[in-house]
Amino acid sequence: MIQMSNPAELRSAIKEERFKAAREGKELKVGLVPTMGYLHEGHASLLRKAREENDLVVLSIFVNPIQFGPNEDLDRYPRDLERDQALAKREGVDIIFAPGTQDMYPTPTKTKVQVAELTTGLCGAARPGHFDGVTTVVSKLLHLASPDRAYFGLKDAQQLAVLSQMVRDLNMDVELVPCPIVREADGLALSSRNVYLTAEQREEALVLSRSLFEARKWYDSGESITPREIRRRMHDLIAAQPLAEIDYIEIVSFPSLEPLAENTAIQELTQPILLALAVKFGGTRLIDNILLHSNEVPVHV
């Protein structure tokens, strides 16, 4: 496993590996796992999938400043490169790309990649400009690593939908591979930001997955239930927790993220449906979701 921070060095190293493989009559498959570090088992699951499907696995670790708003947690976002290196080695990563801000943005960036419409709702409503930062940095990483496949967790379902749109619209030669949400034994979705939670906040945060699992039960029961009613019931469950501050509870088609008819029973719909929420506990904003009407996630590109 090697580590580098210079973008040109990353590009050169991957070109060299592809050249070596070509000389042996082989085609090298490259998998990229973009992260902001402070890795957990959710990231490990992405790395394992990438290791299974590719000859060379690249892990990027970069806390991207342009996707943070002015009052968000850029400065205190958890960082532990030594811990990340140990996890990466365990999962068979070949290259760690861990640039600094000056490496990725040596001069103020005047070019951004922007996806319209899909970025205005859900997390985009509360975090204006966030997805412009995500699409810009992921575009840069895809150009630098030129991977055959890139791996993203479904916990950030809107991000995956937005990136899929970007890849399709710009004819990028990469397959985006969605990977399932990884949860703690008690149901809490793994997130680097979970370390911010106090013991009391973490206990109350279990209501997020609980409300989503209840919504799945309502759907599976065969009860004729509308998006409006699901949202009301989920709101009541979450609002019962004193420390919970609801940002949104939304039910949309996936991956288009288009709103559903409020009073139509979801059992009558055929498209995949995303139930997504964002809730604050103190200063920590957590997101979670589940998919209905979907055995396989239809966002491969």
N, C-alpha and C positions, 0 to 999 in steps of 0.2 A: 504494500500500500504506500502510495506517495501522496504528498500534500503540496499544493501550490496556491499562490494568490494572484499571480499575474495572468490576465486574460489571454495574452498572446502565447504564454507558455502552455496554457490549457489547450488552446487550439492546435498548437504545434505538436503536443504530446499525443493527442488523439489522431492527428493526421499520420504521425509516425507509426502508431499502432495499427492503423488501417493499412499503411504501406507494407508493414511487416507481414500482416496476414495475407495481403494480395500476392506478395512474393512467394508465399507457400500455397497459392491457389485457393485461398479461403476468403470468405467475406466476413469481416468483423462486425458483429452486432453490438451497438452501444446503447446502454440504458442510463438515463439521467434521473436522479431523484433530487429535485430542488427543495431546499428547506431553509428555515431561519435558525436552525440549530436548536440547542437544548433538547436533544433527541430523546424520544421515549419509544415505547413498544409500538405505537402507531407508525412512527417513522421506520422502525425495524421491519415491520411487515412490508412496507414499500420496498425496502432494500432487499428483502428475501425474494420478493416477486421479481425484482429487477435481476437478481443473481440467477434465478431459475431460467430467465428468458433471454439473457444476453451474455456475450463473451467478455465485455468490459463494462464495469459499473462505475459511474461517476456520481458522487454525492456533492452537491453544492451547499455551503453553509454561509448565508449572508443575510444579516438583518437589514432589510432594504428600507432606507430612510424615506424614499418618496412614496411609500404606501401607507405611511403614518400621518395622521392629522396633527395639527398643532397642539392639541390637548391630549394626545394619546401617549402610549407607554414606550416610546422609542428608547429613551434613556434607561429605563429600568427593565426592559425586556430581558428575560433570563438568558445568560450566556455561560457556557462552560465547555470550551473547546477540547480540553483534555478528556472530559467525560464523553464527548461526542466522538473523539478519535477512538476510544476504547470500544464503543458500540459499533462504529464503522468497521473496525478490524474484525470484530466478532462476526459481522454479517458478510464479510468477504468483499468489502469495497476495494476497488483498485485505485481510484483517484479521489482525493478530497480536494475540492476547489473551495478555498476559504478566503475570498478577497476582502479587502477593506473598502470603505466608501470611496477612497481616492482611486482605488484600482478600478472600480466599476463606473465611477463618475469623476474622472480626473478634471473635468471642467463642468460648469453648470449645464445640465442637460436641456437642450432646446427642442428635443424631439421626444414625443411620447406616443405610445400606441394606445388608442382609445376604441373601446367597443361600445357602441350605442345601445340603448334600450335595455339590454340585459343587466346593465350596471346601475339602473336607477332605483330599483326596488330592493326589498330585503336589506342586506347589509349596506348596499350602496346608498340607501336613503339616509342612514345615520352617519355614513363615513364618505362624504363627498370627496372624490378624487382617489379614493383607496384603490379601486380597481384599475385606474389608469397607471398607478404605480406598479401593481401586480403584473399587468399585461406588458408593461415596458420592460421590467426586469426579467420576466420569463422569456420574452422575445430575445433579449440579449443573451440569456443563458442558452437558449436553443441555437442561436447563431454561433456561439462560441464552442459548444460541445457537439453540435450537429448529430444529436442522438437519433437512433432508429425509433426508440420509445422513451416516453417520459411518464413518470408515475406520480399520481396525485391521490390523496385521500378523499373519500366522499364526505367527510365531516364538513369540508369546505365545498359544498355542492354547488353553490352559486359560482364560486371561483372556477370550478371545473367546467361548468356550462359556458362561462365567459371565455375561458382559454380555448375551449373547443371551437367556439365561434371564431375566435382570432385565427386559429390554425386553418380552419376551412376557408375563411375569407382571404387570407394571405397566401394560400396554397403552400403552407409549410410542410416539408417532407418529414413528418414525424407522426407517430401514433401516440395519442394520449391514453394512458391505461388507468382507469378508475379502480381504486382499491377500497374494500369495505372499512367502515368505521371500527376502530378498536376501542373497547371499553374496559374499565375496571370491573372487577367481579361484582360490584354493587350497581353497575350500569352507567356510571359517569363516563362520558366520552373523554378519551385521553386528549390532553391539550397542554402545551408548554405553559400556558397561563394558569393552569390549576394550582401551581405553586403559590400564587398570590392569595389563595383562599384561606381564611381562618378555618378552624375546625367546625365552627358553627355554620359558616357560609357553605363549606363543602357538604355538610350534612343536608342543608336545605337545597343545594344544587342538584341533589338526586331527583328532585321533582321534575327536572327537565326530561330525562330519559323516561321517567315514570309516566309523564303525561303523553309522551309520544307512543309508548307501548300501549297505553290505554286507548289511544286513538286507533291503533292497529286492531285492538280487540273489538272496538265498536265497528270497524270496517268488516272484520272477519265474521262477526256475529250474524251478518245478513240483515241487520237493521238498516232501514232506509234512512240515511243520515247525510245531511248537506254540509258543505264547507263552512257555512255560517254556524251551524250547530256544533261542529267539531271544534271550531275556534273558540266558541263560547265556553264549552266544557273544559278545554285545555286552559283557557284563561282563568277559570274559577279554581282549577287545581293549583296553578302556579301562584296566583295572587293570594292564596291562603298562606303562603310562606312569608313571614314578616319581612325578611331581608331581600326578597325578590323584587326587582324593578323591571317590568317587562318592556323590552324595546319593540319586538314584534312577534306575532304568531301568524304565519302565512301558509296558505295552501295553494300551490301553483302547479301547472303542468311542467314536466321536465323532459328534456333540458331547455325548452323554450322559455320557461319562467313566466309564461302568460297566466293571468288570473283565471280562475275557474268561475263558472256561473254559481252565484252564491246559493241559490235555492234548488240546485239540481243534485239529486242523490249521487254520491261519488261512485256507488256501485254501477251506475249506468254509464260511467265514463270508461273509455278504453285506453287512453294514453297514460303513461307513467305519471304519478302524482307525487310531488314533493311536499312533505309537511316539515316546515323549517321554523326555527325560533331563535331569538336572541334575548338573553336576560342578563341583567347586571346584578351582581352581589357585591355590595360595596363599590369599589372602583374596578372590579373585574367583570368584563363582558364575556359571557360564554355563549357559544352557538351549538346547535345540535339539530338533527333531522332524521327522518326515515323516508323511505320510498315505498309507495303502494303501486299496485298494477304493474310490477316490474320484476321479472325473474332475473333478467340481466340488465345491467345499466346501459342504456342506449346512447353512449356518448363517445364511443371509440371513433377516432378519426384516422 
